[in-house]
Amino acid sequence: MGIFTEEIAIDLGTANTLIIHNDKVVVDSPSIVAIDRLSNKVIAIGNEASMMQGKTHENIKTIRPLKDGVIADFNASEQMINMLIKSIPSLKKKFFTPSLRMVICIPSGITEVEMRAVRESAERVNGKEVYLIHEPMAAAIGIGLDIMQPKGNMIVDIGGGTTEIAIIALSGIVCDKSVKIAGDVFTNDIINYMRSKHNLFVGERTAEKIKITIGAVVEDLETPPDEMSVQGRDLLSGKPKQAMISHSEIAKALDKSIIRIEEAIMEALAQTPPELAADIYNTGIYLAGGGALLRGLDRRISRKTDLPVYIAEDPLQAVVRGTGITLKNLERYKPILIK
């Protein structure tokens, strides 16, 4: 049946879903679905749905089917996965839907029930062989670490819904910590800061844009980004208004959340067996996920832990790259996959 089977690797993220097919990232789209309330049909997914976010009328609702890295809305997530797989260019040309061999990424703090939800979604979109892999594992492989060695590596993967911290050795996770503080919480922090300090009410999309454009976690950056103009609604007068924001204000807004991530990293280090702690002292900490792009985060974690901190080459795609490498070398990585 080899000719009728296609292999795909999926990083099902709270913020973005990425799919690799034939060693290329063929889908990179926001995990958002727009649904018509009257017919309950999906009108748009991905970028198209993302543009509707916060601008819909009562008959259309935009939902994010994944919350904290796990499936929150089963029906919407299934339709989203289905439409994203169908949008893969080389599969569009086929007359029939091929059966799929899939490797899907899941957070390390996930429960059995949540795992089953991911697997069932995959099986319903014609997944004949479905393997699951833990996110920190995939990130480590994507960064290029040799996880088979008897040597400790520490990965911090800051995604949209969860921050996954794991110490990996001998192709297993020795100790891990999963905290639900990540990109979404940072976005909310920015919304709350704009409300309290500028009396300006901004939406999720605007807050996300602020985070990407001038997001920072330390105030003393070597090359600070320019100030950014932000438009929203004035909470006092109700009129639309604009304010200028600098990166140091965002650093203040995100401070509490970053402290909690630092604490989680310190807890994970405190649980590490001494031999592995010695390895980590030499190898340092690796950052992956979209959160790794916050300016100054590597310096801040380095100050807190007194360890060298490295950011993955393309942090947003580290996890999906690792998932893709696992898919190509299934035999080699069988021990770390959850069948």
N, C-alpha and C positions, 0 to 999 in steps of 0.2 A: 504493500500500500504506500510505499515511499513516495511515489510520484504525486499522490493526492494529499500529502501532508506538508503543511507550511510551518516553519518555526518562527515564533515571535516571543520577544522578551518585553514585559510590561512593568513600568514603574508606576503603580497606581497611587498617585500622591493626592494629598488634601488640596493642594493649590494647583498643581500641574500633573497631567498624565503624559508620560513619554513611552513611545513604542519603538523597539528596534526590530528591523526585519532585514535579513541579508547584510548584517554588520553595519547598517546605517540607521540613524535615528530618522524614522519616516513620519512620526507624529510627535508633536510637542505642543500640547494645547491645554488651556486652563481647564480644570475639572469643574465646569459649570454647565448646567442644563437649563434651557428655558422651556417651560411647559405651558400649554394652553389650558386654563382652568376648566373651560367648558367641555372640551373633548378629551382632556387628559393626555393629549398627544405631545410629543416632543417637537418643538418648533425649531430649536437651534441648540448646538452644543459648541463647546470650546470658545474660540475667539469671538464668534458671532454672538453667542449667549453672553459672553463677558462684556461686550459693548452695550448690551441691554441692561446690565446690572444697575439697579438704582434708578432706572429710567422707565420702568414698565407701568402700564395701566392695570386696572383691576383684573382683567381677563388673562394676563400673562404673569407667571411668577418665575423668578430665576432661583434655582436651588443648587447648592453644592452637595452632591450625593455622598461625599466623604467628609467625615468629621473626625478630627484627631487621628487621622491616618487610617480609620476603619470605615466600613460601609455603614452609613446612617440611613440612607434611603435605597432600599434594595432594588426597587423597580427602576428608578432613575439611573442608578449606577450601571445596571445591566444594559439599559438602552444606550447609555453613553459609551460603554465598552464596545458594544455591538457596532455603533455608528463609527467609532474611531477605527476599529479594525477594518470596517468596510471602506474607510477612506484611505487605506494604505494603497498607494498608486499601483503597485504590481499585482495586488489582489483584485483591484477593480476590473481588470481586463478578463478575469476568469468567468466562465459561464456559470459555474456552480461554486458554492462556498466550500473551500477545502477544509479538511479536518486539521486542527491546529495542535501543535505541541507547544506548550507555553511554560515560561518561567515567570512567576509574578512575585513582586516584592511586597513584603508585609512588615509592619513595625515589630520590634522585638517584644513589646509588652502586650501583645495581642492575645485575646482569649480563644479557647477552642471554638466557641460559637461564632466569633467574628471571623475566624479562619475558615470555617465552613461556608460562611456567607460569600467570602472571596472566591472560594473554590467552586461553589454552585453557580455564581455569576459567570465564571469562566467556562464551566461545562455547558451552560445554556447557549453560549455563543460558539458552540461547536468545538470546544476544547476537549480533545480526546485524551491527551496526556497533560496533566496539569501539575507543575511542581511549584512549591513556594520556597522563597528564600528570605531570611531576615535582612532587614534594611542595612544594619551596620556591616554585615558580612558582604553584601553586594557593594557597599561603598568602599570597603577595604580592597576588594578585588578590582573595583573600578579605578581606585587611586593607583593601583599597581603594586600593592603589598603582597608578599608571598605568605598566605595565611596558613599554609601547611607546615611551616617551620616551627620548631619548639622555641618560639621567640614571641614575646608580648608586643602587641601593637594596640594603641588606643585611638579609637575613632569617635568623633563627635559629629553627628549628622543632624543639622538643624533644618528641618523641613518646614512645611506649612502648618501641620497640626501637632507634630510631636518633635521633641529633641531626643535623639537616640544616642546614648553614650555606651560604648562597649569596649571591653578589653578582650582581644582575640588572640588565641594561640592554638597551635595544633588543630587547625580548622574547626575550632569550636569557640563559643562565647563563654569566657571564664566568669566574668561578672558584667552585668549590664544594668543600666538605669534608663527608664523611659519617662520623661516629664512632658506634660501637656502644655509646655510653654514654647512657642515657636512663632513662625511668621504671622499667623492669624492674631496671636496675642499682641505681637508688636504693632500690628495695624490698629488694633483696638486702643492700645496705649497712645498712639498718635492721635486718634479721634478724640479721646478723652482730654489729652493735653491741649488740643486746639480749642476745645470747649471751654476748659477752665482758664487758660491763659489769654486766649484771644477772643473769647466769646464768639467763636466761629464754629458753625456746625458743618462738618465736611462728611462726605459719604465714604464708603469703603474703597471705592476705586481711587478716589483722590488720595486717601491716606496711604494706599498701596503705592501710588505714584511718588508720594513724598518719600516713603521708605526707600524706594529704589533710587530716586534721584539724589537725595542728600542724607540718606540714612547713615548714622554713625553711632558708635558707642563710647567714644572718648572725645573730649573737647579739643585736645591739643593734637590735631592732625597735621602732618607735614605739608600735605597739599590739600587744603580744605576745598570742598565744592562751593560753587557760588550760591548766594542766597536764592531762594525760590519763591515765586509769587503763588499764593494759594487762594483759590476762590471758593466761597461757600455761602452759607446763609448766616446773617448776623442774628444772634440769639435774642438781642434786646429789641432791635427795631424790626426784625423780620425781613429786612432788605438784603439782596445779594451784596456781598462785600469781599474785599481782597486784603490779604495780609502777607507780609514778607517773613519768611522763616529761614533760620540758619541751621547748619548741621549741629551746632552745640545745643540748640533747643531740643533737637531730636534725641541727642545723647542723654539729655535730662529726662525726656519722656520715657525712654526705654530702660533707664537705669535699674528700676526695681526688677523688671523681668530678667535682665542680664545677670543681676546678682543671684537670682534663683537658679539660673543655668550654671553659674559658677559654683554654687553650693552643690548642685547635683554632680558636677565633675569632681569636686573634692570628696564627695561621698563615695563615688565609684573608685577613686584612687585609694581611699581608706580601706575599701574591701579587697583591694588587689593583693594576691599572695606576694611575699617579699621578692621571690626570684623574678617574677614578672615586673614588679615595681622597678627592679634594677634595670630591666630591658627598656622600660618606658623612659627611665631617666636618660638613657642614651638615644632612644629613637624619637622621643617627643610625642606630641599629640597632633593628630590629623583632623582637619575640619572639612566637612562636606555639606552639601545641601545649600539651598538659597540663602539661609541665614549667615553662611560663611562670608557672604559678599558685603555684610555690614562693615563699613570702614572702621578700622582700628580694633576689630574683635580679636584678631590673633594676638595683638599687643596686650590687650586687656587680660585675656586668659593666661598669657605667658607671665604677666605680672603676678597674677593670683597664684599660679601653680609653680612658678620658678622653673618651668620646662619650656623647651623650644616648641613653638606651635607653627604648623605648616598648613596652608590652605591648598586644597586639591586644585589641580590644573583648571578644570571646568566644573566647579562645585555643583552646579545645577544638574549636570549630566553624569556625575560620578556614579550614582546609584544605578541608573539605567545602563551605563557602560558595563558595570560589574555584572548586572543581570544578563546582559548580552554575551559577555565572556563565558559566564556559567553555562548558558544555553549552547554555546559552541563546543564546550568541553564537558558535556553532561557526565561522561564516565568518570572523569577526574574529580568533578565536584559532587558526585552522588552523595558522599557522606554528609555534606552540609545542607542538602535539600530536604524539604519536608514533602513526602509524596502524598 
